[in-house]
Amino acid sequence: MSADLVTSMSDTPPAEAPQFPMPRATGCPFDPPPFLRTLQADAPITRVRLWDGSAPWLISRYDHQRVLLSDPRISADAAHPHYPHATTGQKEVKKGMRTFINMDDPEHARLRRMVTAPFSIKRVEALRPAIQKIVDDLIDDMLAGPTPVDLVQAFALPVPSLVISELLGVPYADHDFFQQNSRLLVNRDTPPDEAMAAQHRLIDYLDRLIADKLADPGEDLLSYLAAQRVATGELSRQEAALMGRLLLVAGHETTANMIALGTLALLQHPDQLAALRETDDPKLIAGAVEELLRYLTIVHGGRRRVALEDIEIDGHTIRAGEGVILANDIGNRDATAFACPDRLDIHRDARRHVAFGFGVHQCLGQPLARVELQVVYGTLYRRIPTLRLAVDLDLVPFKHDAIVYGVYELPVAW
């Protein structure tokens, strides 16, 4: 496509806008779609076409994204008629069952505050020894078993699933149930009726747990919601169950994919893996986590919003009621924000990335995700120094069809 044609895209009629999301390049599984790079350079504020024929604005530059994500005129309300839903299944799921991440203040802030305390940096740091034990025990199990092994099933999924189950008070014995239903919710190809069925199964399951905790509360987060919020009438049981569903799904899907995909990325960059494997410097390990979050940006469908008022930005007018997608994967590869952005460099300062979003809606669970990843990346490669991919890279099944990017399997050996 010529530069002149791309440059004119910002004024292209919505009917002629390019389709979004766009495919990644063959053989480049860690990089955003190359056409996003073209748009970022030549048409950083432009229309794209979604599955339902709507034509929201796509924002691809880092500085524009941070400006808009902190603008109160941009709404996260998934009930808005022009909200740019990722899939037809996601639209059905969110239509009548919104969580606080798809609400605006003050409702968003009121509900979010109810679950903020367990995810504070101080509280999460107190969990580090328990997370370390989970990681070490799973590595012990892998070392005692046969190789090759699927790192996803043996390690990447169990680590965050065990942690979030303990935090919420969800029996880990039910992990197959909530992982299978989570997978349906985050897959772009799940038909709407199946997505809704998965949603209802999870909500019903959590509603029963909350009922049990109303009668016999423990020390976990669901017990707190039951005893301090539901019992007082601040939340209905369904609202508490929806909140629990959000935390349960997000709490294991994102981190599990970062563990597996981050490991694969490091295996493909042996110099970076060696530097991480050979250090015991917590600052370097923490920096590696931030760089991998920036480099991979596994929530790769963009932050979805809708304008509440007309907004002028860089010579463009986003009209009230128009959808907006902030493509944080390509935002994290913006050369104006990160030098040599397509290079994985665990020594760089990547803390300003937008992998967790930005502004009032940035990810609630990011302190927990950071500690989990620090423990994993600081332990796995040191304990298994000869870890290697057991198949050719082109045989690894990537999650091109999912809202959260990663791999379905990762056969490894040592």
N, C-alpha and C positions, 0 to 999 in steps of 0.2 A: 504494500500500500504506500502511496507516495506521501511525502511530508506535507504537501499542500492539501491533500485530501484529508489527512488526519487533522491538520491545523484548523480546517473548516468545520470539524465535527461539533465543536461547541455550539455552532449555530445550525446544526443539522436538524431537520424536522424529526420529532420523536419516532415516527414510523420507520425512519431509515437508520436509527441508532444501532450500534453493534450489540450483539447478544452478550449478556452477562449471566453467569460467570464464563470465563474464557479458559480454553485448555492450556495446560502446561506444555512446554516443549518436550518432545520425546528425548529421553536420556538426561533430562534436567529436573529430577523429582524434587529437589530442594528449593528451586527458584520459582517465583511467581510467574504467571503466564507472560510470555514475551510481549504480547500486545499491550499489557498494562504498562510496561516500561515505555513503549512508544507513546501511549496516552500521557504518561507522566511528563514526558519531555515536550510534547507538542500540543496536547489538549487536556490539561490537568483537571479542568472542570468541564465535564461533557455529559451528554445523555447516553444511557445504555438501555437496552431492551431486556425485560425480564420474562420469565416463563408465562406470565399471565397477560403479556402485551403491554404492560405499563412501562413508562420510560422515566425512571428517576435519574437524578444527577449522580454521577460517579466522581468522587473527589480522590485524587491519587497522590497529591503532594503532602508531605509530612506537615509543613507549617499550616496549610489550609485545614488539614484534619484537626489539628490541635485547636485552632481558632473556632471551628464549628462545633467540636465536641464540648467546648466550654461555653457555648452561646445558649442562653436560656430560651432563645427563639427556636431552637431545634429540639424536637420532641422525640422521646423514645416510646411513646404510647402505641402499642401494637394494635389497639382498637381503632385507631384513626383509619378512616376509609382509604387513605392513600399511603399507608405505611407499606414500604417495599419488602414484603415477606420473601424469604429465601425459597420456599417451596409451597406447593398447595397443601401438603401435609402440615407444615409449620403454621400456615394461615389458619387451618382448622383448629389446631391445638391451642393457638394463642387467642383465638376469637373470643372464647368464653372463659378461659382459664389463664388470665394474665398473672405473672409474678412481678415483684417490684422492679426487676430489671427492665420491664416493658411498661413502666409507669413514669409519670413526671412528679416532681415535687409539688405539693407537700406530701402526697400519698406515698411516693417512692421513699422519701426520707423517713417517714414514720415507720414503714414496714422494715426498711433496711436496718434501722437502729435496733430493732428487736433481736437481730442475729449478728450484730457487729462484734460484740465482746469476745466470743470464742475465736474470732479470726484476727484479733489484735496481735501485733508483733510480740508483745510480752507473753500472751497466752500460747501462741504458736511456738515460740522458742522453748517454752516449758515442755512441749511435746517432742522436742528433738531426740532425747534419749530413747523414747518409745518408738519413734520412727526409725532410729538407728537399729534397734533390735529387730524390728520387722524386716528391714533390708538385709541385715546379717543373717537372719534365720532363713530367708528365702534364698539367699546366695548359698548357704550351707546345703539346702535341699537340692539346688541345682548341681553343686559340685559332687554331691553324693549320688546323683542319678546319671543316666546315660546321656551321651551327646550324639548328634546335635539335639538341641532343644529349642522350642519356640519361646523366645524371650517375652513375647506379648503375654502368653498364657501363664508362663512360669514365674514371671517377675513384674513386668510393666503394669499389668492389670491388678494383680494382688496388692502391690504396695499401696496405691491410693485408695483402693477399695477397702482394705483393712483399716486404713487411717480414718476415712470418712465414716465408715460403719461404726467405729469406736466413738468418734466425735458426736455423731447423730444419735447413737443408740439403736442402730439397725443391726440385726443379727447377720454376721458375715456368712453364716450358713446359707443365707438366701442370695448370695452374690450372683449365682447363675441367673436367677429371676430378674434382678434389677439390671444386670449387665445386658441381658438379651433385650429387655424392653427399652433400655437406654439406646441401644444400637438402632432400634427401629426409629426412635425419635430423632436421631441425628443423621439418618441416611436421607439423602435428597430424593431417592427413588421410592421411598415408602409411600404407598397409596394413602390418601387421607383417612379412609376408614380404618386402616391398620395402625396409622399413627395415633388416631383417637383412641383406639382400643388399647394400645400400649400405654397411653397417658392415663386412661381410666384404671387400668390394672395397677399402675404405680400409685395413683391417688388412693384407690381403695385399700391397697396394702398399707400405705402410710397412715391412712385414717384409722385403720384397726390398731396400728401400733400406738397412735396418739390416744385412742380410747383406753388401751392397756395402761399407758403412762399416766393418764388422768387418775386411774384407780391406784396405781403403784409407781409413782415417779422415782427416777434414778438421778444420776448426776450428769446425764447427757443433754444435748441440745433439744431434742424432741421432748424430753421430760420438762425442760424449762419452758418451752412453748406451751405445753399442755397445762402445767401447773400455774404459770405466771401470766399467760396471755389468753389461753382458751377458757380456763376456769373463771377468769375475771371478766370475760365477755369482750376483751379487746380484739380477739380473733375468733372466727368460726373454726370448727374442726377442718372444714375443707380448705380454708385459707392457710391454716397451719400445715395441712398435708401438701398443699401446693408449694409452700415455702420449703418443706422438707424434700419434695421432689426436685426442685431446682438445685438445692445444695447437694443432694445425693448424685444426681446425674452429672452436674458440672464438676463436682468434687472428685470424680474418678475418671471421667472421659478425657478431660483436658490433660491432666497430669500423666495418665497412662500413655496417651499419644506422644507427649513430650519425652517421656522416658525412652520409648522405643524409637521414635524418629530421631531424637537427639543422639542416641547410641549409634544408629545407622549413619547419621551425618558425620559423627566423629570417626567411625570406622573408615569412612571415605576420605577423611582428612587426617592421616596418621600422625602428622607433626603436631596437630592440635590435640589429638588423643594422647600422645606421649607426654605433652606438657601438662595435661590434666592428670594423667595417671601418676606422674612422678612428683606431684606437689602435695604438700600437706598444709599449704597456705589457705586459710579459709577465705581470704579476700580474693584470691585468684579463682577459687572454686565458685564463689558467689558471682564473680565477674563472668565466668564461663556460662553460668546459668542465664544471666541477662543477655549475653551474646547469642546463645542458642535460641532464647525466646525471640530475640529480634530477627535472627537469620531465618528461622523456620515459620514463625507466626502461624500457628496451627489453626486458629480461628480465621479461616482464609476466605470467608464470604463477605467480609466487610462488616462494619458497625452500621446497623440500619436505623434510619431516622426519618422524620418528616418535618418540614418547615411550618411553623405556626404563623409567621409573618414574612413579608418580603425581606430578603437578606441580600445585601450587596457584598460581593467578594471578588476581588481581583478582576473587575470589569464585567462581572456576570451578575445577573439577578436571579436568585432562587425565589420563586413565588410562593406565597402562603399556600399550603396544601400539597406542595410537590415533595415527592420522596427524595431521600438522599442516602447514598451508600458511601461510607468512608472506607476505602480499601486499605486497611492497615497493613496488609502483607507487602504491598508495593510502597506504602508510606515508610515502612521500616527498611526499605532498600533505596531510599532517597539520598542521593549523593550530597545534597545540600545539608543534610542532617548527620550523615555517617560517611566518612571517607572510605572509598573503595567498598561500597556497601554490599557487593556480591561476594566478598571474601569473608570466610569464617575466620575470625580472629578473636580468640578468647582473652587476649590481653587488652582489647579495646574497652573503653568506657561506653557501654551500651545502655546505661540505666534510663536514658530518655526515650526508649522505645515505646511504641503504642500497642504492643501485643496484648496488654491488659486493658486497652482503651485509654481514655483520658477524661478528666472532669468528674462530675458527681456520680456518673455511672461506671467508673472504672471498676474492675473486677474486685468484688468483696473478698474472695478467697485467695488473692495473690500472695499474702504472707505465708499461708499454708503451702501453696504450690512452690514457692521459692525454697522453703525449708526442705520439703520432700525432695525436690530436684537437687539441692545442695548435698543432701545425704546420699542420694543415689549416685550422682556424678562423682562425688568424692570417695565413694566406696567401691562401686561395681568394678571399675577398671583396675583399681589397685588390688582388689582381691582376686580378680581373674585377669591377670596381665596379658595373657595370650588370647583373650577373647577375639573371635573373628567371625565374619559372615560365612555361613555354611553353604550358601548358594550364590549364583551370579546375581548382581544387582538387578538385572532386568527380569529376574524371576520373583522379586519381592512384590507382593500385591499392595499397592498404595491405595489410600482411601480417597480417590478422586471423586467418589460419589457421596461423600459425607460432608457435613457442615464443619466438623472438626477433622483436620487433616492428620494423617498418620499412616500406619501400615496395619494390615489385617494380621499378618504373621511376620516374624523375624527369626528365621532359623539361624542359630549361632552355635559355634563349637569352640573348643580351646585345647 
